[in-house]
């Protein structure tokens, strides 16, 4: 993983990459700092709706994950972050060798934050914006020890 803005963010990203869904997708972290992350996802046959094209749900997942992880890194490792709402706009076909999700915090509150992701399809080294996702996330303090 590339260097990050802080050791806390690096630890958070390492923990997020160990989640089962993250292992399934196989994300590559290109950049991470508090409130911003860039992820890459290599094309696989399981992710396509036609040869060379990413399926819309995979594009949406990239947007949600990059956006929610940017919100999580802004909230800090003592918080759990869950997505409350999201909206995606597809603006071009997701044709390429990989997807790039550029997630960023738009506004951070005490418990509610807003984030957005630009999702690009990279084909032969050229990036085309294929979707934009916005989301609302809730942050709550992690509970430690004992039953909830």
C-alpha positions as CSV (number, residue, x, y, z in Angstrom):
1,X,0.0,0.0,0.0
2,X,1.3,3.5,-0.8
3,X,2.3,5.7,2.1
4,X,-0.6,7.4,3.9
5,X,-1.0,10.7,5.7
6,X,-0.9,9.0,9.1
7,X,-0.3,5.6,10.8
8,X,-3.9,5.7,12.1
9,X,-5.2,5.8,8.4
10,X,-2.7,3.0,7.4
11,X,-4.0,0.8,10.2
12,X,-7.6,1.6,9.4
13,X,-7.1,0.8,5.7
14,X,-5.2,-2.5,6.6
15,X,-8.2,-3.5,8.7
16,X,-10.8,-2.6,6.0
17,X,-8.8,-4.6,3.4
18,X,-9.2,-7.6,5.7
19,X,-13.0,-7.5,5.5
20,X,-14.4,-10.4,3.5
21,X,-16.0,-8.2,0.9
22,X,-12.8,-6.3,0.4
23,X,-10.8,-9.6,0.0
24,X,-13.4,-10.8,-2.5
25,X,-13.1,-7.7,-4.7
26,X,-9.3,-7.5,-4.3
27,X,-8.9,-3.7,-4.1
28,X,-5.6,-2.0,-4.6
29,X,-5.1,1.2,-2.5
30,X,-3.5,3.8,-4.7
31,X,-3.7,6.7,-2.1
32,X,-5.2,7.1,1.4
33,X,-5.3,10.0,3.8
34,X,-7.8,11.3,6.3
35,X,-11.0,12.0,4.3
36,X,-9.8,10.7,0.9
37,X,-9.0,7.4,-0.7
38,X,-8.3,6.2,-4.2
39,X,-8.9,2.5,-4.9
40,X,-8.3,0.4,-8.0
41,X,-10.2,-2.8,-9.0
42,X,-8.8,-5.0,-11.8
43,X,-11.3,-6.4,-14.4
44,X,-12.3,-10.0,-13.9
45,X,-14.8,-12.1,-15.8
46,X,-17.0,-12.2,-12.6
47,X,-17.3,-8.4,-12.7
48,X,-18.5,-8.0,-16.4
49,X,-21.9,-7.9,-18.1
50,X,-20.2,-8.1,-21.5
51,X,-16.6,-8.7,-22.4
52,X,-14.5,-5.7,-21.3
53,X,-17.3,-3.9,-19.5
54,X,-17.9,-3.8,-15.7
55,X,-21.4,-4.6,-14.5
56,X,-23.2,-1.7,-12.9
57,X,-23.4,-3.3,-9.5
58,X,-19.6,-3.6,-9.4
59,X,-19.3,0.0,-10.4
60,X,-21.7,1.0,-7.6
61,X,-19.8,-1.2,-5.1
62,X,-16.6,0.6,-6.0
63,X,-18.3,4.0,-5.5
64,X,-19.8,3.0,-2.1
65,X,-16.7,1.5,-0.8
66,X,-14.4,4.3,-1.8
67,X,-16.9,6.9,-0.4
68,X,-17.5,5.1,2.8
69,X,-13.8,4.4,3.4
70,X,-13.1,8.1,2.9
71,X,-15.7,8.9,5.5
72,X,-14.3,6.3,7.8
73,X,-10.8,7.6,7.6
74,X,-12.1,11.1,8.4
75,X,-14.0,9.8,11.4
76,X,-11.1,7.9,12.9
77,X,-10.4,4.4,14.0
78,X,-12.5,4.7,17.2
79,X,-15.6,4.9,15.0
80,X,-17.7,2.4,13.0
81,X,-19.1,3.9,9.8
82,X,-22.2,2.7,8.0
83,X,-23.8,4.0,4.9
84,X,-27.4,5.4,5.4
85,X,-28.1,6.4,1.8
86,X,-26.4,6.6,-1.5
87,X,-27.2,7.7,-5.1
88,X,-25.3,6.9,-8.3
89,X,-25.3,8.5,-11.7
90,X,-23.9,6.5,-14.6
91,X,-22.4,8.8,-17.2
92,X,-20.5,6.5,-19.5
93,X,-20.0,2.8,-20.1
94,X,-17.5,1.2,-17.6
95,X,-15.3,-0.3,-20.3
96,X,-11.7,-1.0,-19.2
97,X,-8.9,-3.0,-17.6
98,X,-9.8,-1.6,-14.2
99,X,-12.0,0.7,-12.2
100,X,-10.6,3.6,-10.2
101,X,-12.6,5.0,-7.4
102,X,-11.6,8.4,-6.0
103,X,-13.5,8.9,-2.7
104,X,-13.6,12.1,-0.7
105,X,-15.2,13.5,2.3
106,X,-17.6,16.4,1.4
107,X,-18.7,17.3,4.9
108,X,-18.0,15.7,8.3
109,X,-20.3,16.1,11.2
110,X,-20.3,14.6,14.7
111,X,-22.3,11.6,13.7
112,X,-23.3,12.1,10.1
113,X,-21.0,12.7,7.1
114,X,-21.4,13.2,3.4
115,X,-19.0,11.7,0.9
116,X,-18.7,11.3,-2.9
117,X,-16.8,9.1,-5.3
118,X,-15.9,9.6,-8.9
119,X,-15.6,6.3,-10.6
120,X,-13.4,6.0,-13.7
121,X,-12.9,3.1,-16.1
122,X,-9.3,2.8,-17.1
123,X,-8.7,1.4,-20.6
124,X,-5.2,1.1,-22.0
125,X,-4.0,3.8,-19.5
126,X,-6.7,6.3,-20.3
127,X,-9.4,7.2,-17.7
128,X,-13.0,7.9,-18.5
129,X,-15.5,9.1,-15.9
130,X,-18.2,6.5,-15.9
131,X,-20.1,7.2,-12.7
132,X,-20.5,9.5,-9.7
133,X,-21.8,8.4,-6.3
134,X,-22.8,10.4,-3.3
135,X,-23.6,9.0,0.1
136,X,-24.6,9.8,3.6
137,X,-22.8,7.9,6.4
138,X,-23.3,7.6,10.1
139,X,-20.4,7.3,12.6
140,X,-20.8,5.7,16.0
141,X,-18.2,4.8,18.6
142,X,-17.0,1.2,18.5
143,X,-18.1,-0.8,21.5
144,X,-15.4,-2.9,23.1
145,X,-15.8,-6.0,25.3
146,X,-19.1,-7.6,26.3
147,X,-22.4,-8.0,24.5
148,X,-24.2,-5.1,23.0
